[in-house]
Amino acid sequence: MFGISKDVALLSGTNAYLTLGLGAYIKDNDTNRIGSKFTFGERLAVGYRFNNGVALELYARHFSNGSLTKENSGQNFAGLSVGYTF
């Protein structure tokens, strides 16, 4: 999957944050859940930046083609990510 997205900070405290991301993507194949190569994506994340540069983030992500085709039950994901800022 290839695409472009933008995350926007909804809340940002000293170390805690809440972000919302929106984007558009091109998939390499059709699936029976999303029947087109073009899809939209949304992402909601809550995270915490530690003082040593490490960030821990819990996120939910949804992909859908916006009913451009009949096959559009979408795909939902939840995950945990760990990042490091140099």
C-alpha positions in Angstrom: 0.0 0.0 0.0 1.3 3.4 -0.9 -0.3 6.7 0.1 -0.1 10.1 1.7 -1.6 11.1 5.1 -1.5 13.9 7.6 -1.7 13.6 11.4 -3.0 16.5 13.4 -2.6 16.9 17.1 -6.0 17.1 18.8 -4.5 17.4 22.3 -0.9 17.8 23.3 0.2 17.9 26.9 3.7 17.9 28.3 4.3 14.4 27.2 0.9 12.9 26.4 -0.8 13.5 23.0 -3.9 12.6 21.0 -3.7 12.6 17.1 -6.1 12.1 14.2 -4.8 11.2 10.8 -6.5 11.2 7.4 -5.1 10.0 4.1 -5.6 8.5 0.6 -3.9 5.3 -0.5 -3.4 3.0 -3.5 -3.3 -0.7 -2.8 -1.5 -3.3 -4.9 -4.5 -5.6 -5.2 -8.3 -5.7 -4.7 -9.8 -7.6 -1.8 -13.3 -8.7 -1.1 -13.4 -6.3 1.8 -12.3 -3.2 -0.2 -13.1 -3.8 -3.9 -10.9 -1.1 -5.4 -7.2 -0.2 -5.5 -8.0 3.4 -4.2 -8.9 3.7 -0.5 -9.1 6.2 2.3 -7.6 5.8 5.7 -8.2 7.2 9.2 -6.1 6.9 12.2 -6.7 7.8 15.9 -3.8 7.5 18.3 -3.1 8.3 21.9 0.6 8.3 23.0 3.2 9.3 25.5 6.7 10.7 24.8 9.2 9.8 27.4 12.1 12.2 28.1 14.7 9.8 26.6 13.2 10.2 23.1 11.1 7.0 23.2 7.4 7.3 22.4 4.7 4.7 23.1 1.5 4.9 21.1 -1.8 3.0 21.0 -3.7 3.4 17.8 -6.8 2.4 15.8 -6.9 2.6 12.0 -9.7 2.2 9.5 -9.4 1.7 5.7 -12.4 2.1 3.4 -13.0 3.1 -0.2 -15.9 5.4 0.8 -18.5 3.2 -1.0 -16.8 3.8 -4.4 -17.6 0.1 -5.1 -20.1 -2.5 -3.8 -17.3 -4.3 -1.9 -16.6 -1.9 1.0 -16.9 -3.5 4.4 -13.6 -1.8 5.3 -10.7 -3.0 7.3 -10.0 -2.1 11.0 -6.8 -2.4 12.9 -5.6 -1.7 16.4 -2.0 -1.7 17.4 0.8 -0.5 19.7 3.9 1.2 18.3 7.1 2.2 19.9 9.2 5.0 18.3 12.5 6.8 19.0 13.4 10.4 18.1 17.1 11.0 17.3 
